[in-house]
Amino acid sequence: MAKSKNARQTIILESTADTGYRYTTKKNKREHPARVEYKKYDPVVRKHVVFKETK
């Protein structure tokens, strides 16, 4: 099968509060080649914390 030329890739965002909570989302690798960080809600600690992209 031919490889897709899709620029979007599924990534995992993991909480920096050491709870182990994760989000999955997609990003465009051409627009954001570096690892991304988002501030999202962590239901374990019930706060908004920084989530970093993991491999």
mmCIF file as gemmi writes it, N, C-alpha and C atoms, coordinates in Angstrom:
data_model
loop_
_atom_site.group_PDB
_atom_site.id
_atom_site.type_symbol
_atom_site.label_atom_id
_atom_site.label_alt_id
_atom_site.label_comp_id
_atom_site.label_asym_id
_atom_site.label_entity_id
_atom_site.label_seq_id
_atom_site.pdbx_PDB_ins_code
_atom_site.Cartn_x
_atom_site.Cartn_y
_atom_site.Cartn_z
_atom_site.occupancy
_atom_site.B_iso_or_equiv
_atom_site.pdbx_formal_charge
_atom_site.auth_seq_id
_atom_site.auth_asym_id
_atom_site.pdbx_PDB_model_num
ATOM 1 N N . MET Axp A 1 ? 0.832 -1.191 0 1 0 ? 1 A 1
ATOM 2 C CA . MET Axp A 1 ? 0 0 0 1 0 ? 1 A 1
ATOM 3 C C . MET Axp A 1 ? 0.872 1.248 0 1 0 ? 1 A 1
ATOM 4 N N . ALA Axp A 2 ? 0.378 2.284 -0.621 1 0 ? 2 A 1
ATOM 5 C CA . ALA Axp A 2 ? 1.103 3.543 -0.675 1 0 ? 2 A 1
ATOM 6 C C . ALA Axp A 2 ? 0.973 4.283 0.65 1 0 ? 2 A 1
ATOM 7 N N . LYS Axp A 3 ? 2.027 4.987 1.003 1 0 ? 3 A 1
ATOM 8 C CA . LYS Axp A 3 ? 2.031 5.757 2.24 1 0 ? 3 A 1
ATOM 9 C C . LYS Axp A 3 ? 1.251 7.054 2.051 1 0 ? 3 A 1
ATOM 10 N N . SER Axp A 4 ? 0.46 7.407 3.052 1 0 ? 4 A 1
ATOM 11 C CA . SER Axp A 4 ? -0.349 8.614 2.983 1 0 ? 4 A 1
ATOM 12 C C . SER Axp A 4 ? 0.535 9.857 3.077 1 0 ? 4 A 1
ATOM 13 N N . LYS Axp A 5 ? 0.162 10.9 2.35 1 0 ? 5 A 1
ATOM 14 C CA . LYS Axp A 5 ? 0.914 12.146 2.395 1 0 ? 5 A 1
ATOM 15 C C . LYS Axp A 5 ? 0.227 13.156 3.301 1 0 ? 5 A 1
ATOM 16 N N . ASN Axp A 6 ? -0.421 12.66 4.327 1 0 ? 6 A 1
ATOM 17 C CA . ASN Axp A 6 ? -1.148 13.51 5.253 1 0 ? 6 A 1
ATOM 18 C C . ASN Axp A 6 ? -0.166 14.196 6.204 1 0 ? 6 A 1
ATOM 19 N N . ALA Axp A 7 ? -0.307 15.51 6.395 1 0 ? 7 A 1
ATOM 20 C CA . ALA Axp A 7 ? 0.59 16.255 7.265 1 0 ? 7 A 1
ATOM 21 C C . ALA Axp A 7 ? 0.192 16.115 8.734 1 0 ? 7 A 1
ATOM 22 N N . ARG Axp A 8 ? -1.009 15.636 8.998 1 0 ? 8 A 1
ATOM 23 C CA . ARG Axp A 8 ? -1.477 15.517 10.37 1 0 ? 8 A 1
ATOM 24 C C . ARG Axp A 8 ? -1.001 14.222 11.002 1 0 ? 8 A 1
ATOM 25 N N . GLN Axp A 9 ? -0.601 14.333 12.281 1 0 ? 9 A 1
ATOM 26 C CA . GLN Axp A 9 ? -0.119 13.175 13.016 1 0 ? 9 A 1
ATOM 27 C C . GLN Axp A 9 ? -0.8 13.146 14.379 1 0 ? 9 A 1
ATOM 28 N N . THR Axp A 10 ? -1.17 11.948 14.846 1 0 ? 10 A 1
ATOM 29 C CA . THR Axp A 10 ? -1.759 11.796 16.17 1 0 ? 10 A 1
ATOM 30 C C . THR Axp A 10 ? -0.661 11.878 17.21 1 0 ? 10 A 1
ATOM 31 N N . ILE Axp A 11 ? -0.888 12.706 18.239 1 0 ? 11 A 1
ATOM 32 C CA . ILE Axp A 11 ? 0.102 12.871 19.31 1 0 ? 11 A 1
ATOM 33 C C . ILE Axp A 11 ? -0.561 12.616 20.654 1 0 ? 11 A 1
ATOM 34 N N . ILE Axp A 12 ? 0.261 12.381 21.675 1 0 ? 12 A 1
ATOM 35 C CA . ILE Axp A 12 ? -0.205 12.177 23.042 1 0 ? 12 A 1
ATOM 36 C C . ILE Axp A 12 ? 0.296 13.333 23.893 1 0 ? 12 A 1
ATOM 37 N N . LEU Axp A 13 ? -0.613 13.948 24.64 1 0 ? 13 A 1
ATOM 38 C CA . LEU Axp A 13 ? -0.258 15.021 25.566 1 0 ? 13 A 1
ATOM 39 C C . LEU Axp A 13 ? -0.348 14.457 26.979 1 0 ? 13 A 1
ATOM 40 N N . GLU Axp A 14 ? 0.747 14.562 27.741 1 0 ? 14 A 1
ATOM 41 C CA . GLU Axp A 14 ? 0.778 14.016 29.096 1 0 ? 14 A 1
ATOM 42 C C . GLU Axp A 14 ? 0.902 15.148 30.107 1 0 ? 14 A 1
ATOM 43 N N . SER Axp A 15 ? 0.211 14.989 31.23 1 0 ? 15 A 1
ATOM 44 C CA . SER Axp A 15 ? 0.171 16.01 32.272 1 0 ? 15 A 1
ATOM 45 C C . SER Axp A 15 ? 1.533 16.17 32.932 1 0 ? 15 A 1
ATOM 46 N N . THR Axp A 16 ? 1.876 17.421 33.279 1 0 ? 16 A 1
ATOM 47 C CA . THR Axp A 16 ? 3.115 17.69 34.007 1 0 ? 16 A 1
ATOM 48 C C . THR Axp A 16 ? 2.906 17.638 35.506 1 0 ? 16 A 1
ATOM 49 N N . ALA Axp A 17 ? 1.677 17.344 35.957 1 0 ? 17 A 1
ATOM 50 C CA . ALA Axp A 17 ? 1.382 17.252 37.383 1 0 ? 17 A 1
ATOM 51 C C . ALA Axp A 17 ? 1.662 15.849 37.923 1 0 ? 17 A 1
ATOM 52 N N . ASP Axp A 18 ? 2.306 14.996 37.122 1 0 ? 18 A 1
ATOM 53 C CA . ASP Axp A 18 ? 2.672 13.629 37.515 1 0 ? 18 A 1
ATOM 54 C C . ASP Axp A 18 ? 1.481 12.784 37.933 1 0 ? 18 A 1
ATOM 55 N N . THR Axp A 19 ? 0.348 12.963 37.25 1 0 ? 19 A 1
ATOM 56 C CA . THR Axp A 19 ? -0.829 12.154 37.53 1 0 ? 19 A 1
ATOM 57 C C . THR Axp A 19 ? -0.963 11.007 36.545 1 0 ? 19 A 1
ATOM 58 N N . GLY Axp A 20 ? -0.26 11.089 35.411 1 0 ? 20 A 1
ATOM 59 C CA . GLY Axp A 20 ? -0.361 10.065 34.395 1 0 ? 20 A 1
ATOM 60 C C . GLY Axp A 20 ? -1.534 10.256 33.457 1 0 ? 20 A 1
ATOM 61 N N . TYR Axp A 21 ? -2.28 11.347 33.617 1 0 ? 21 A 1
ATOM 62 C CA . TYR Axp A 21 ? -3.435 11.607 32.757 1 0 ? 21 A 1
ATOM 63 C C . TYR Axp A 21 ? -2.95 12.059 31.391 1 0 ? 21 A 1
ATOM 64 N N . ARG Axp A 22 ? -3.619 11.576 30.329 1 0 ? 22 A 1
ATOM 65 C CA . ARG Axp A 22 ? -3.212 11.879 28.963 1 0 ? 22 A 1
ATOM 66 C C . ARG Axp A 22 ? -4.396 12.276 28.097 1 0 ? 22 A 1
ATOM 67 N N . TYR Axp A 23 ? -4.119 13.134 27.129 1 0 ? 23 A 1
ATOM 68 C CA . TYR Axp A 23 ? -5.049 13.475 26.066 1 0 ? 23 A 1
ATOM 69 C C . TYR Axp A 23 ? -4.43 13.02 24.748 1 0 ? 23 A 1
ATOM 70 N N . THR Axp A 24 ? -5.258 12.659 23.78 1 0 ? 24 A 1
ATOM 71 C CA . THR Axp A 24 ? -4.773 12.416 22.425 1 0 ? 24 A 1
ATOM 72 C C . THR Axp A 24 ? -5.395 13.463 21.514 1 0 ? 24 A 1
ATOM 73 N N . THR Axp A 25 ? -4.598 13.955 20.582 1 0 ? 25 A 1
ATOM 74 C CA . THR Axp A 25 ? -5.046 14.966 19.651 1 0 ? 25 A 1
ATOM 75 C C . THR Axp A 25 ? -4.219 14.84 18.377 1 0 ? 25 A 1
ATOM 76 N N . LYS Axp A 26 ? -4.478 15.685 17.408 1 0 ? 26 A 1
ATOM 77 C CA . LYS Axp A 26 ? -3.71 15.686 16.168 1 0 ? 26 A 1
ATOM 78 C C . LYS Axp A 26 ? -3.075 17.044 15.963 1 0 ? 26 A 1
ATOM 79 N N . LYS Axp A 27 ? -1.916 17.045 15.306 1 0 ? 27 A 1
ATOM 80 C CA . LYS Axp A 27 ? -1.263 18.306 14.979 1 0 ? 27 A 1
ATOM 81 C C . LYS Axp A 27 ? -0.706 18.224 13.577 1 0 ? 27 A 1
ATOM 82 N N . ASN Axp A 28 ? -0.52 19.375 12.971 1 0 ? 28 A 1
ATOM 83 C CA . ASN Axp A 28 ? 0.069 19.475 11.647 1 0 ? 28 A 1
ATOM 84 C C . ASN Axp A 28 ? 1.577 19.59 11.824 1 0 ? 28 A 1
ATOM 85 N N . LYS Axp A 29 ? 2.319 18.595 11.35 1 0 ? 29 A 1
ATOM 86 C CA . LYS Axp A 29 ? 3.77 18.585 11.542 1 0 ? 29 A 1
ATOM 87 C C . LYS Axp A 29 ? 4.485 19.666 10.75 1 0 ? 29 A 1
ATOM 88 N N . ARG Axp A 30 ? 3.888 20.128 9.663 1 0 ? 30 A 1
ATOM 89 C CA . ARG Axp A 30 ? 4.525 21.187 8.871 1 0 ? 30 A 1
ATOM 90 C C . ARG Axp A 30 ? 4.441 22.529 9.591 1 0 ? 30 A 1
ATOM 91 N N . GLU Axp A 31 ? 3.324 22.787 10.268 1 0 ? 31 A 1
ATOM 92 C CA . GLU Axp A 31 ? 3.146 24.064 10.958 1 0 ? 31 A 1
ATOM 93 C C . GLU Axp A 31 ? 3.81 24.079 12.327 1 0 ? 31 A 1
ATOM 94 N N . HIS Axp A 32 ? 3.871 22.916 13.004 1 0 ? 32 A 1
ATOM 95 C CA . HIS Axp A 32 ? 4.439 22.821 14.349 1 0 ? 32 A 1
ATOM 96 C C . HIS Axp A 32 ? 5.432 21.66 14.407 1 0 ? 32 A 1
ATOM 97 N N . PRO Axp A 33 ? 6.642 21.84 13.88 1 0 ? 33 A 1
ATOM 98 C CA . PRO Axp A 33 ? 7.593 20.725 13.87 1 0 ? 33 A 1
ATOM 99 C C . PRO Axp A 33 ? 8.14 20.377 15.255 1 0 ? 33 A 1
ATOM 100 N N . ALA Axp A 34 ? 8.18 21.346 16.17 1 0 ? 34 A 1
ATOM 101 C CA . ALA Axp A 34 ? 8.682 21.088 17.518 1 0 ? 34 A 1
ATOM 102 C C . ALA Axp A 34 ? 7.568 20.51 18.387 1 0 ? 34 A 1
ATOM 103 N N . ARG Axp A 35 ? 7.941 20.026 19.569 1 0 ? 35 A 1
ATOM 104 C CA . ARG Axp A 35 ? 6.94 19.492 20.491 1 0 ? 35 A 1
ATOM 105 C C . ARG Axp A 35 ? 6.088 20.627 21.039 1 0 ? 35 A 1
ATOM 106 N N . VAL Axp A 36 ? 4.805 20.36 21.209 1 0 ? 36 A 1
ATOM 107 C CA . VAL Axp A 36 ? 3.87 21.396 21.632 1 0 ? 36 A 1
ATOM 108 C C . VAL Axp A 36 ? 3.526 21.244 23.11 1 0 ? 36 A 1
ATOM 109 N N . GLU Axp A 37 ? 3.072 22.34 23.697 1 0 ? 37 A 1
ATOM 110 C CA . GLU Axp A 37 ? 2.591 22.36 25.074 1 0 ? 37 A 1
ATOM 111 C C . GLU Axp A 37 ? 1.262 23.104 25.09 1 0 ? 37 A 1
ATOM 112 N N . TYR Axp A 38 ? 0.288 22.537 25.783 1 0 ? 38 A 1
ATOM 113 C CA . TYR Axp A 38 ? -1.02 23.167 25.92 1 0 ? 38 A 1
ATOM 114 C C . TYR Axp A 38 ? -1.411 23.158 27.383 1 0 ? 38 A 1
ATOM 115 N N . LYS Axp A 39 ? -2.159 24.167 27.795 1 0 ? 39 A 1
ATOM 116 C CA . LYS Axp A 39 ? -2.699 24.206 29.143 1 0 ? 39 A 1
ATOM 117 C C . LYS Axp A 39 ? -4.113 23.648 29.082 1 0 ? 39 A 1
ATOM 118 N N . LYS Axp A 40 ? -4.327 22.487 29.716 1 0 ? 40 A 1
ATOM 119 C CA . LYS Axp A 40 ? -5.605 21.799 29.65 1 0 ? 40 A 1
ATOM 120 C C . LYS Axp A 40 ? -5.999 21.357 31.056 1 0 ? 40 A 1
ATOM 121 N N . TYR Axp A 41 ? -7.23 20.878 31.172 1 0 ? 41 A 1
ATOM 122 C CA . TYR Axp A 41 ? -7.778 20.473 32.458 1 0 ? 41 A 1
ATOM 123 C C . TYR Axp A 41 ? -7.333 19.052 32.809 1 0 ? 41 A 1
ATOM 124 N N . ASP Axp A 42 ? -6.812 18.867 34.026 1 0 ? 42 A 1
ATOM 125 C CA . ASP Axp A 42 ? -6.451 17.547 34.541 1 0 ? 42 A 1
ATOM 126 C C . ASP Axp A 42 ? -7.481 17.173 35.604 1 0 ? 42 A 1
ATOM 127 N N . PRO Axp A 43 ? -8.357 16.202 35.33 1 0 ? 43 A 1
ATOM 128 C CA . PRO Axp A 43 ? -9.412 15.86 36.286 1 0 ? 43 A 1
ATOM 129 C C . PRO Axp A 43 ? -8.911 15.181 37.555 1 0 ? 43 A 1
ATOM 130 N N . VAL Axp A 44 ? -7.694 14.654 37.544 1 0 ? 44 A 1
ATOM 131 C CA . VAL Axp A 44 ? -7.156 13.997 38.737 1 0 ? 44 A 1
ATOM 132 C C . VAL Axp A 44 ? -6.863 15.034 39.82 1 0 ? 44 A 1
ATOM 133 N N . VAL Axp A 45 ? -6.216 16.13 39.453 1 0 ? 45 A 1
ATOM 134 C CA . VAL Axp A 45 ? -5.919 17.195 40.418 1 0 ? 45 A 1
ATOM 135 C C . VAL Axp A 45 ? -6.964 18.304 40.383 1 0 ? 45 A 1
ATOM 136 N N . ARG Axp A 46 ? -7.916 18.215 39.455 1 0 ? 46 A 1
ATOM 137 C CA . ARG Axp A 46 ? -9.003 19.175 39.28 1 0 ? 46 A 1
ATOM 138 C C . ARG Axp A 46 ? -8.496 20.603 39.087 1 0 ? 46 A 1
ATOM 139 N N . LYS Axp A 47 ? -7.488 20.751 38.214 1 0 ? 47 A 1
ATOM 140 C CA . LYS Axp A 47 ? -6.915 22.052 37.888 1 0 ? 47 A 1
ATOM 141 C C . LYS Axp A 47 ? -6.495 22.062 36.415 1 0 ? 47 A 1
ATOM 142 N N . HIS Axp A 48 ? -6.27 23.245 35.894 1 0 ? 48 A 1
ATOM 143 C CA . HIS Axp A 48 ? -5.663 23.38 34.574 1 0 ? 48 A 1
ATOM 144 C C . HIS Axp A 48 ? -4.143 23.354 34.765 1 0 ? 48 A 1
ATOM 145 N N . VAL Axp A 49 ? -3.478 22.46 34.056 1 0 ? 49 A 1
ATOM 146 C CA . VAL Axp A 49 ? -2.029 22.324 34.123 1 0 ? 49 A 1
ATOM 147 C C . VAL Axp A 49 ? -1.481 22.233 32.701 1 0 ? 49 A 1
ATOM 148 N N . VAL Axp A 50 ? -0.169 22.317 32.569 1 0 ? 50 A 1
ATOM 149 C CA . VAL Axp A 50 ? 0.484 22.227 31.273 1 0 ? 50 A 1
ATOM 150 C C . VAL Axp A 50 ? 0.597 20.758 30.871 1 0 ? 50 A 1
ATOM 151 N N . PHE Axp A 51 ? 0.228 20.476 29.644 1 0 ? 51 A 1
ATOM 152 C CA . PHE Axp A 51 ? 0.365 19.135 29.072 1 0 ? 51 A 1
ATOM 153 C C . PHE Axp A 51 ? 1.412 19.224 27.977 1 0 ? 51 A 1
ATOM 154 N N . LYS Axp A 52 ? 2.395 18.299 28.002 1 0 ? 52 A 1
ATOM 155 C CA . LYS Axp A 52 ? 3.473 18.298 27.019 1 0 ? 52 A 1
ATOM 156 C C . LYS Axp A 52 ? 3.333 17.084 26.101 1 0 ? 52 A 1
ATOM 157 N N . GLU Axp A 53 ? 3.774 17.276 24.878 1 0 ? 53 A 1
ATOM 158 C CA . GLU Axp A 53 ? 3.732 16.197 23.887 1 0 ? 53 A 1
ATOM 159 C C . GLU Axp A 53 ? 4.781 15.148 24.227 1 0 ? 53 A 1
ATOM 160 N N . THR Axp A 54 ? 4.372 13.869 24.145 1 0 ? 54 A 1
ATOM 161 C CA . THR Axp A 54 ? 5.293 12.756 24.353 1 0 ? 54 A 1
ATOM 162 C C . THR Axp A 54 ? 5.386 11.952 23.077 1 0 ? 54 A 1
ATOM 163 N N . LYS Axp A 55 ? 6.375 11.126 22.965 1 0 ? 55 A 1
ATOM 164 C CA . LYS Axp A 55 ? 6.537 10.269 21.783 1 0 ? 55 A 1
ATOM 165 C C . LYS Axp A 55 ? 6.066 8.871 22.082 1 0 ? 55 A 1
